[in-house]
Amino acid sequence: MSKLPSRLQPLWPYAKRVHRLLTFAVGLVARRLGPFLGERAAPRGAVTSVEGWVSHPGAGVVVHGFRPETPLVREAPAGEPAGHWVFARSDRAVVPPSFCLEVPGGTVVGGTGAVISRTGLLDAESSPYFGTPTWREHPLFLKGRLPAVQHVEGDLLVLATRGSANYYHFLTDVLPRLGVYADAVPDPAPDPTVLVPQARGWQRTLLEIAGYGHLPVVEDAPDLAVRADRLFVPSIPNVLEIAPASTVAWVREHLRPQAGSDPRPRRLYVTRGTQPNSRRVVREDELWALLEERGFEKVEPGGLSPQEQIDVFSAAEMVVGPHGAALTNLLFAPAGVTVLELFTAAYVNQCYWSISRSIPDAHYEYLVDGDVTRYGPGSPMNAILADIEIDPARVAATVDRLIAERHGA
């Protein structure tokens, strides 16, 4: 969506529906033509849950380290308006199953990390895509056939998945799959070849900081399809964006601040800049003047290296900012951090509250701008880049209360 011109972004919900319908229709034709396309044939069907592979012995798929889903009971956070339905809906969630598939002769499709068995079945559980409730709407069907298939000898560990180019998803979906693999597979290879996006410098750097920069890499790309002797496919640990405690712990353990780094600001305001239709704070100049008086420093994480982002957020006692990928850096915040997240009424998301929950003694609150009565339970909440026109005085008053309650000054 972020690639759409700003004047077209309000049409996104309708474009998404058209895309899903078109994908479904093309997929019907592609599955009928599959016998004539050889190794480039789209999946002929799907296995919708990992337990379903036992009914397809010809595929040879082995499930390692299976752990069933577990309930997650959470107390909704404080904020205005109190009890917002997005957070109330999230107070009871489910941590998905954890496992690693071993797929002999399997194929993985780049850009989405879709995994296909040698018998032509899509593994739906490890191959999700945003906003597609059924496997038949998966975007790999849209072209009617797979990209030209490359063959790789030996084993290939699949880390890439949908959203891999996004900072949040790279840190919570992609890298932690290494931990799932290590926990699930008996005697895992110490230096497996991995399928991972590397086109952006920060992706390579984060892999290095985590201690895996030495691994041989097959670089993920949208026009890629790779068939290996064996695929190892870890489950996606944060597929529901609930940031399970184990995922947050893995990231905090493997991506650490530098020892002896320079003193860092303790109160951070995270900006999204001034570009319209970017989820910016519209009256940011007024808000910043108030926050600067209260000892905050403005940070734009996109202008920092990955290690600098880790270092800056690891020292923060308080973080204020609009919803956005930069708040993924809360993964590195210290115990006791206070978080105030700003939203527009048309788009509220619980993913950074979920991260905060797994930080010891952290406190999270939210402020929602606009008429929330227009977006009640069940609203699509897909005005993803709508700007935030919140009253700066309202934010400052909440900050003052939080400082007094949490930090004694």
C-alpha positions as CSV (number, residue, x, y, z in Angstrom):
1,M,0.0,0.0,0.0
2,S,2.8,2.4,0.9
3,K,3.8,2.3,-2.8
4,L,0.5,3.9,-3.9
5,P,0.5,7.6,-4.7
6,S,-1.0,9.5,-1.8
7,R,-4.1,10.5,-3.8
8,L,-4.9,6.9,-4.4
9,Q,-4.3,5.5,-0.9
10,P,-7.9,6.0,0.2
11,L,-8.9,3.5,-2.5
12,W,-6.7,0.8,-0.9
13,P,-9.6,-1.2,0.7
14,Y,-11.3,-1.5,-2.6
15,A,-8.2,-2.3,-4.5
16,K,-7.4,-5.1,-2.0
17,R,-10.9,-6.6,-2.6
18,V,-10.4,-6.5,-6.4
19,H,-6.9,-8.1,-6.0
20,R,-8.3,-10.9,-3.9
21,L,-11.1,-11.7,-6.4
22,L,-8.7,-11.5,-9.3
23,T,-6.2,-13.8,-7.5
24,F,-9.0,-16.3,-6.8
25,A,-10.2,-16.3,-10.4
26,V,-6.7,-16.7,-11.9
27,G,-5.9,-19.4,-9.4
28,L,-8.9,-21.5,-10.6
29,V,-7.5,-21.4,-14.1
30,A,-3.9,-22.0,-13.0
31,R,-4.8,-25.1,-11.1
32,R,-6.6,-26.6,-14.1
33,L,-3.5,-25.8,-16.3
34,G,-1.1,-27.2,-13.8
35,P,-0.5,-30.6,-15.5
36,F,0.8,-28.7,-18.6
37,L,3.2,-26.4,-16.7
38,G,5.6,-28.9,-15.3
39,E,7.8,-27.7,-12.4
40,R,6.4,-24.2,-12.8
41,A,2.9,-25.3,-12.0
42,A,1.0,-23.4,-9.2
43,P,0.0,-25.5,-6.2
44,R,-2.8,-27.9,-7.0
45,G,-4.2,-27.7,-3.4
46,A,-3.1,-26.9,0.1
47,V,-2.7,-28.4,3.6
48,T,-4.3,-25.9,5.9
49,S,-2.9,-27.1,9.2
50,V,0.4,-28.7,10.1
51,E,-1.4,-31.8,11.5
52,G,-2.8,-32.4,8.0
53,W,0.4,-33.6,6.5
54,V,-0.1,-37.1,8.1
55,S,-2.9,-37.5,5.5
56,H,-0.4,-36.9,2.6
57,P,2.4,-39.5,3.1
58,G,3.5,-39.1,-0.5
59,A,4.7,-35.6,0.2
60,G,7.2,-37.0,2.7
61,V,6.8,-33.9,5.0
62,V,8.2,-34.4,8.5
63,V,7.0,-32.2,11.4
64,H,9.8,-31.5,14.0
65,G,9.3,-30.1,17.5
66,F,5.5,-29.5,17.3
67,R,4.1,-27.5,20.2
68,P,0.3,-26.9,20.1
69,E,-1.2,-23.5,20.3
70,T,-1.6,-22.0,23.7
71,P,-4.1,-19.4,25.1
72,L,-2.8,-16.0,25.9
73,V,-4.7,-14.0,28.4
74,R,-3.8,-10.3,28.6
75,E,-5.2,-7.3,30.5
76,A,-6.0,-4.5,28.0
77,P,-3.9,-1.4,28.4
78,A,-4.9,2.0,29.7
79,G,-5.6,4.7,27.2
80,E,-8.1,7.2,25.7
81,P,-10.8,6.3,24.9
82,A,-10.7,3.7,27.6
83,G,-11.3,0.1,26.6
84,H,-10.9,0.8,22.8
85,W,-12.2,-2.3,21.1
86,V,-9.0,-3.1,19.2
87,F,-7.2,-3.7,22.6
88,A,-10.3,-5.2,24.3
89,R,-10.5,-7.7,21.4
90,S,-6.9,-8.6,21.9
91,D,-7.1,-9.3,25.6
92,R,-7.6,-13.0,24.9
93,A,-5.4,-14.3,22.1
94,V,-3.7,-17.5,21.0
95,V,0.0,-18.2,20.5
96,P,0.0,-20.3,17.3
97,P,1.6,-23.7,17.1
98,S,5.4,-23.9,16.9
99,F,7.2,-26.4,14.7
100,C,9.6,-26.8,11.8
101,L,8.7,-28.7,8.6
102,E,11.2,-30.8,6.8
103,V,10.0,-30.8,3.1
104,P,12.0,-33.2,0.8
105,G,12.1,-31.9,-2.7
106,G,10.2,-28.8,-1.6
107,T,9.9,-25.5,-3.4
108,V,9.8,-22.0,-1.8
109,V,8.5,-19.0,-3.8
110,G,10.3,-15.7,-3.2
111,G,8.7,-12.5,-2.0
112,T,6.1,-14.4,0.1
113,G,8.0,-17.4,1.4
114,A,5.2,-19.8,0.1
115,V,6.2,-23.4,0.6
116,I,5.1,-26.2,-1.8
117,S,5.6,-29.9,-1.3
118,R,7.0,-32.2,-4.1
119,T,3.4,-33.3,-4.6
120,G,2.2,-29.7,-5.4
121,L,0.6,-28.9,-2.1
122,L,0.9,-25.4,-0.5
123,D,1.6,-25.5,3.3
124,A,-0.9,-22.8,4.2
125,E,0.1,-22.5,7.9
126,S,3.7,-21.5,7.1
127,S,2.8,-19.5,4.0
128,P,0.2,-16.9,5.1
129,Y,-0.3,-13.6,3.4
130,F,-1.9,-10.3,4.6
131,G,-5.6,-10.0,4.2
132,T,-6.2,-13.3,2.5
133,P,-8.5,-15.5,4.6
134,T,-8.1,-18.6,2.3
135,W,-5.1,-20.1,0.6
136,R,-6.9,-19.7,-2.7
137,E,-6.4,-16.0,-2.5
138,H,-2.6,-16.3,-2.0
139,P,-0.8,-13.9,-4.4
140,L,1.4,-16.6,-5.8
141,F,-1.6,-17.6,-7.9
142,L,-1.9,-14.2,-9.5
143,K,0.7,-14.9,-12.3
144,G,-0.8,-18.3,-13.1
145,R,2.5,-20.1,-12.7
146,L,5.7,-20.1,-10.6
147,P,8.8,-18.2,-11.5
148,A,11.5,-20.2,-13.3
149,V,12.6,-22.8,-10.6
150,Q,16.3,-22.8,-9.4
151,H,17.6,-26.0,-8.0
152,V,19.8,-26.0,-4.8
153,E,21.6,-29.1,-3.6
154,G,21.4,-30.0,0.0
155,D,19.3,-28.2,2.7
156,L,17.8,-24.8,2.6
157,L,16.4,-23.1,5.7
158,V,13.5,-20.7,4.9
159,L,13.5,-17.5,6.9
160,A,11.8,-15.2,4.3
161,T,8.1,-14.7,4.6
162,R,5.4,-12.1,3.7
163,G,6.4,-8.6,4.8
164,S,10.1,-9.4,5.0
165,A,11.0,-6.0,3.6
166,N,9.4,-4.3,6.6
167,Y,11.5,-3.6,9.6
168,Y,8.9,-4.8,12.1
169,H,8.3,-8.1,10.2
170,F,12.0,-8.7,9.6
171,L,12.7,-8.4,13.4
172,T,9.6,-10.4,14.6
173,D,8.9,-12.8,11.8
174,V,12.1,-13.5,9.9
175,L,15.1,-13.5,12.3
176,P,13.3,-15.4,15.2
177,R,12.7,-18.3,12.8
178,L,16.3,-19.2,13.5
179,G,15.4,-19.8,17.1
180,V,12.4,-21.9,16.1
181,Y,14.6,-24.0,13.9
182,A,17.3,-24.5,16.6
183,D,14.7,-25.5,19.2
184,A,12.6,-27.8,17.0
185,V,15.0,-29.8,14.8
186,P,17.2,-32.5,16.4
187,D,20.9,-31.8,15.7
188,P,20.2,-28.8,13.5
189,A,23.0,-27.9,11.0
190,P,25.2,-25.2,12.7
191,D,25.7,-23.2,9.5
192,P,22.7,-23.8,7.2
193,T,22.1,-22.1,3.9
194,V,19.3,-19.7,4.5
195,L,16.7,-18.0,2.2
196,V,16.5,-14.4,3.5
197,P,16.0,-10.9,2.0
198,Q,19.3,-9.0,1.8
199,A,18.5,-6.3,-0.7
200,R,18.4,-3.6,2.0
201,G,21.6,-2.8,4.0
202,W,19.8,-2.9,7.3
203,Q,18.7,-6.5,6.7
204,R,22.3,-7.7,6.2
205,T,23.4,-5.7,9.2
206,L,20.7,-7.1,11.5
207,L,21.6,-10.6,10.5
208,E,25.3,-9.8,11.4
209,I,24.4,-8.2,14.7
210,A,22.3,-11.2,15.6
211,G,25.4,-13.4,15.1
212,Y,24.4,-15.1,11.8
213,G,26.2,-12.9,9.2
214,H,28.5,-15.9,8.4
215,L,25.7,-18.1,7.1
216,P,25.6,-18.8,3.3
217,V,22.6,-17.0,1.8
218,V,20.2,-17.5,-1.1
219,E,18.8,-13.9,-1.5
220,D,15.0,-13.7,-1.5
221,A,13.3,-11.9,-4.4
222,P,9.8,-11.7,-5.8
223,D,10.8,-13.4,-9.1
224,L,12.5,-16.3,-7.3
225,A,11.5,-20.0,-6.9
226,V,14.0,-22.4,-5.3
227,R,13.7,-26.2,-5.1
228,A,16.1,-27.9,-2.6
229,D,16.9,-31.4,-1.7
230,R,15.3,-30.5,1.6
231,L,13.6,-27.4,2.9
232,F,13.5,-26.7,6.6
233,V,10.6,-24.4,7.3
234,P,10.2,-23.0,10.8
235,S,6.8,-21.7,11.8
236,I,6.4,-17.9,11.8
237,P,6.6,-17.0,15.5
238,N,4.7,-13.7,15.3
239,V,2.2,-14.4,12.5
240,L,-0.7,-12.9,14.5
241,E,1.3,-9.8,15.6
242,I,0.9,-10.7,19.3
243,A,4.7,-10.7,19.9
244,P,4.9,-13.9,22.0
245,A,7.2,-13.6,25.0
246,S,9.6,-16.2,23.5
247,T,9.9,-14.1,20.3
248,V,10.7,-10.9,22.2
249,A,13.1,-12.7,24.4
250,W,15.0,-14.2,21.4
251,V,15.4,-10.7,19.8
252,R,16.5,-9.1,23.0
253,E,19.1,-11.9,23.6
254,H,20.5,-11.8,20.1
255,L,20.5,-8.1,19.3
256,R,22.2,-6.2,22.1
257,P,23.4,-2.7,22.7
258,Q,27.1,-2.0,22.3
259,A,29.0,-2.1,25.5
260,G,30.3,1.3,26.6
261,S,28.2,3.3,24.1
262,D,27.9,7.1,24.6
263,P,25.2,8.4,26.9
264,R,21.8,8.3,25.2
265,P,18.7,10.3,25.6
266,R,16.3,9.0,28.3
267,R,13.1,10.5,26.8
268,L,12.4,9.9,23.1
269,Y,9.9,11.4,20.7
270,V,9.8,9.3,17.6
271,T,8.9,11.3,14.5
272,R,7.6,10.1,11.2
273,G,8.5,13.3,9.4
274,T,6.3,15.8,7.5
275,Q,5.2,14.0,4.4
276,P,1.4,14.0,4.1
277,N,-0.4,10.6,4.1
278,S,2.4,9.0,6.0
279,R,0.8,8.6,9.5
280,R,2.6,11.8,10.5
281,V,1.5,14.0,13.4
282,V,0.0,17.0,11.7
283,R,0.7,19.5,14.4
284,E,4.1,18.1,15.2
285,D,5.8,21.5,15.6
286,E,3.5,22.4,18.4
287,L,3.8,19.0,20.0
288,W,7.5,19.0,19.8
289,A,7.8,22.4,21.5
290,L,5.9,21.0,24.4
291,L,7.9,17.7,24.6
292,E,11.2,19.5,24.3
293,E,10.3,21.5,27.4
294,R,9.9,18.2,29.2
295,G,13.3,16.9,28.4
296,F,12.6,14.8,25.3
297,E,14.9,14.4,22.3
298,K,13.5,13.8,18.8
299,V,14.7,10.7,17.0
300,E,14.0,9.6,13.4
301,P,15.2,6.0,13.5
302,G,15.3,5.7,9.7
303,G,18.3,8.0,9.8
304,L,20.2,5.8,12.2
305,S,22.1,2.6,11.6
306,P,20.5,-0.6,13.1
307,Q,23.1,-0.7,15.9
308,E,22.4,3.0,16.7
309,Q,18.7,2.3,16.9
310,I,19.4,-0.6,19.3
311,D,21.6,1.6,21.4
312,V,19.3,4.6,21.5
313,F,16.2,2.6,22.5
314,S,18.0,0.5,25.0
315,A,18.5,3.6,27.2
316,A,15.0,5.0,27.0
317,E,12.9,5.5,30.1
318,M,10.0,6.9,28.1
319,V,9.0,6.7,24.4
320,V,6.3,8.8,22.7
321,G,5.4,8.6,19.1
322,P,2.8,7.8,16.4
323,H,2.2,4.2,15.4
324,G,4.8,3.1,12.9
325,A,7.6,0.6,12.2
326,A,10.1,2.7,14.1
327,L,8.4,1.6,17.4
328,T,9.6,-1.9,16.6
329,N,12.7,-0.7,18.4
330,L,10.8,-1.1,21.7
331,L,12.1,-4.6,21.4
332,F,15.4,-3.2,22.8
333,A,13.9,-0.9,25.5
334,P,15.0,-1.5,29.1
335,A,12.9,-2.8,31.9
336,G,10.5,-0.2,33.3
337,V,10.1,1.8,30.0
338,T,7.0,3.9,29.6
339,V,5.3,4.0,26.2
340,L,2.7,6.4,24.8
341,E,1.5,5.6,21.3
342,L,-0.6,7.9,19.1
343,F,-3.2,6.8,16.6
344,T,-5.9,8.1,14.3
345,A,-9.4,6.7,14.9
346,A,-9.4,5.1,11.5
347,Y,-6.3,2.9,12.2
348,V,-5.5,1.4,15.6
349,N,-3.1,-1.6,15.9
350,Q,-2.1,-3.5,19.0
351,C,1.3,-4.8,17.8
352,Y,3.5,-2.5,19.9
353,W,1.5,-2.9,23.0
354,S,2.1,-6.6,22.5
355,I,5.9,-6.0,22.5
356,S,5.7,-3.8,25.6
357,R,3.9,-6.6,27.5
358,S,7.0,-8.8,27.2
359,I,9.4,-6.1,28.7
360,P,9.7,-6.4,32.5
361,D,7.8,-3.6,34.3
362,A,7.0,-1.7,31.1
363,H,3.9,0.5,31.0
364,Y,2.0,1.2,27.8
365,E,-0.8,3.7,27.1
366,Y,-2.4,4.9,23.9
367,L,-4.2,8.1,22.7
368,V,-6.6,7.9,19.8
369,D,-7.4,11.0,17.8
370,G,-10.7,11.6,16.1
371,D,-14.3,10.3,16.2
372,V,-13.9,6.7,17.4
373,T,-17.6,6.1,17.2
374,R,-17.3,6.0,13.4
375,Y,-15.0,2.9,13.7
376,G,-16.6,0.5,16.1
377,P,-16.0,-3.2,16.6
378,G,-15.5,-5.0,13.3
379,S,-14.5,-1.9,11.3
380,P,-11.8,-2.8,8.8
381,M,-9.2,-0.4,10.3
382,N,-7.4,-0.1,7.0
383,A,-6.7,3.7,6.8
384,I,-3.1,2.6,7.3
385,L,-1.4,5.8,6.4
386,A,-3.9,8.4,7.6
387,D,-2.3,11.3,9.3
388,I,-2.9,12.0,13.0
389,E,-4.4,15.4,14.0
390,I,-4.2,15.0,17.7
391,D,-4.2,18.0,20.1
392,P,-0.7,18.6,21.3
393,A,-2.0,19.8,24.7
394,R,-3.8,16.5,25.2
395,V,-0.5,14.6,24.6
396,A,1.5,16.9,26.9
397,A,-1.1,16.4,29.7
398,T,-0.8,12.6,29.4
399,V,3.0,12.8,29.4
400,D,3.0,15.0,32.5
401,R,0.8,12.5,34.3
402,L,3.0,9.5,33.2
403,I,6.2,11.2,34.2
404,A,4.8,12.0,37.7
405,E,3.4,8.5,38.1
406,R,6.3,6.6,36.7
407,H,9.5,8.6,36.9
408,G,9.0,11.0,39.8
409,A,9.7,14.3,38.1
